[in-house]
Amino acid sequence: MAGKIRQGVVFEELLDKPVTVTFTAPDQSSDGGVLLLKGIDAKMGLSARMAQGLRDERQPGKVLHPLEEMMRERILGIACGHADANDAARLSRDPAMQMCCERRGEALASQPTFSRFENAPRSTDLMRMAYALTDAVIEREREKRSKRRVRRITIDMDATEDRTYGGQQLTFFSAFYDNWCYLPMLTTVQFNEEPEHYLVAPALRPGNAKGYLGAVAILKRLLPRLRSAFPKAKILVRMDGSFAEAGVLDWLEGARLGYAVNMPKNQVLTRLSEPYLPELRRRAKASGQTETTFSEGRYRAGKWTRERRVIIKAEVVALHGRAPRDNPRFLITNLPWKPKKVYRFYCLRGDAENRVKELKDGLRFDLTSCTSFRANQFRNLLTAAAYALCQQLRHEARGTACDRAQVSTLRERLLKLAVTIRESVRRIWIEAPRAYAWLTTWQKVAARLGADLAVCRAGP
């Protein structure tokens, strides 16, 4: 029987000859670089670990797609830019995705299958998946640093806005963000002074959640794992102002953790900064530039059990064409460092905030359009897993033009690779364009994942 006929297009006057475009080439994919993510996933065992956290209540005789296969297909698809479950309708027959899911020549799970997949997990399943993600990332980082000493680990915790539209469960109006939303919290870890902040614990929260909700629970889960994997490392914590709550600070001190937590301005704190402002105003007026000084004091909020050290950054901001303005900032800390050093250490959490932007812009972390809250939480975990793979891909690309590339750039340069896939009796042939612009980088990453560089003839 003749193959399926697909309509093409003809440009009659675009060039000096008519240009005909047809969509009939078999065994080709535009996501050939996904093979790199498959190699990383195999090293971490990420999709397998997360699939083991789910209970499969389907009738065994009717199961066509195992949980691990669907987990891998969904995670790899998100990493390649196919964030919605509806994209499965296009990916199910992609030969590169079929190869990475170990179902060559057979259709992968469809969109209705994924809809059931996303709505099936219970709260305990999601918790086990979150544990699996944390364990996989920490174990991978321990393996990478087996010959290097980790002196310091910094945990950054940050809440963000996830706007909701429609009838999602547990969406509420947030006065702070002035919108209906969820308030997910992201926890990352930084090793020594490395630029990368690794996502280890995402948590979706209702739109009316207090800023610190869930922080202690996540730290209780994370801390023993980090101390077991890196017993000689000093662990510090950075948080923004929404975490400056008595219970959180008491727990941090009881766990012997150093911390730097932003403290929102109030009248008492502002009075602590006032003695430094007149001199700063005089200097700013004379120089026309922003003037800053650092100091410290003692402060006790109403519900706190005792006084704590507060770092004071007294500042007068001078901008061209504007009148100088006071801009005091405050941190609560138990770190023994000088005030300026503590404040600079806290400011480094800005890169952790960039990871939030990367998750949203590069992987659609905020695509929580399911009605069920648990289904949306499941999507967050899948997206976090895809991001974990992309972070490891960025690590494997160290020393190349992609070693600090954002997820969207990594996808464009290393994953969106047009290939032709053919299979012989003895091997699978993947043929990529000769003029591929990022060939050297791709080969370096592949070699670091265990591939051998060899001279190959063209085609099977």
Steps between C-alpha positions, in 0.01 A plus 500: 500500500631845416630712785301782648493806274595829670443837346812703420555860397644661185672840483470596134680836508717485812819411310604472138335155493181369662564363852299197611488396867362158590467333840556141402855413617480193726696432821597861561479710814569860592587401859800278433699655781265344754743208494727709727223534757438127478867446591472736798176337613670160487783628724262653753227237476261793538194391302528144637522625860203731460292231329567267793329753725168446318255220561371345181137404560430409138408146403831335396350330197384832359821699558663608176732772631693434827526784751874541449455539125231764543705679764802514270295609199340782694824623662699490177215665312490791747877544471468516120237772519181291491361612833132413458354151514325582171843491335497122539282485189802624301773323696353150508643415157824696523778245432755669731256504790398140430866397504568674833189342652616159371194449280648523151244489222204500739279791595559656841228599747230731365349816643200324665741253661704786642190674629417190702866470599512855641178464699575157648767574770398536862666724756725217622607426141597864449699498823695193392567662162630812672730287716625317189582830327691625806695176538590478130636855487698473824649162408601631159672801657678277751632281217623804307687628806645172625854637452428859595430632846168673559567760767166678494146430383254789475127428498282767336125497550277727296127534438364615166172578328323252271199679352189291454216538254181300535376262767819346641475360850655705782557809291449817703540873458835628624502862611879511468498393134155653433385191314349154528784257529686211657810575707758228426820487705832400346800375694844495338847408626832659408834326556793716612501815283389328179261705284241221458211463745354149474127459544434227760151560640210670319172533691172630362298691761151655506464866407427601860803323650720687745841573355676261738250212467682171445851642547581306816353176360719524190810580705432203728496276193797663329743550786569133591559416135749782453684420822521134409631571148734786604586442868778762513309783335367801689135562412357853480151622414381814318136611496299806406277703731200267485698239701588733791265320738573395859446127444728490194782693672473287817525181293802625304682578822402166655635321192833688534463669163647836412246725332443840344134596471365823359290700745226730369526862610302625797512801732736339750751393237479832319591676826812281524616631161419869559829596676694415183277677247585872552868444417406283201262768372778761522746276316245405232418867438867584467598206277178453304540126554336238720661480845482192724624387839455179697444450870323266741270500801266283704132453420209299638168476317179466699466122475869416528631330813820708510705769332696424185780665311385735225721622217424859398573629152442873519489646150409819318432445132593779258368470144557752224213747480339381823519608861704268728291251697561284804521126435576308824508118492516245781606139550452264794800271539701284738811504280811634679627695201533876465179676392617577146605139439166367626311735273710409196446132577125557509501692171644195323156338526408712200633225275265251669216733401624476142434126518134582569487714186673225302244244615212721395641636175684190381285211623155648575514410869189713544292294253266380776174491306360174641190521717644276770759647736681165518520481120657846492744397771585196288573730205730709719697189595530391136622846401747500789632163380541637147689796647725266699597329173564836333720614789708185464515559125637847569761346731607252233537793259752672729789662318294548184282780366207344689647477850283788630221481244138531609263207447353656188849541352602146594188374325566707190866399470516141627150347499331642191714296263345367180594134452413198289474176697544159340542160657696204363541154645806598701456867590294818488624771263427866576601739224519872580570794265861543392465877547378471863624820667564355847665175398811535720298582810259212437788258459666615824179453695442158345857394585451603863187286509696192393496517120811416296609728219549299182516545125173368357393454142182672389192286551440131565 
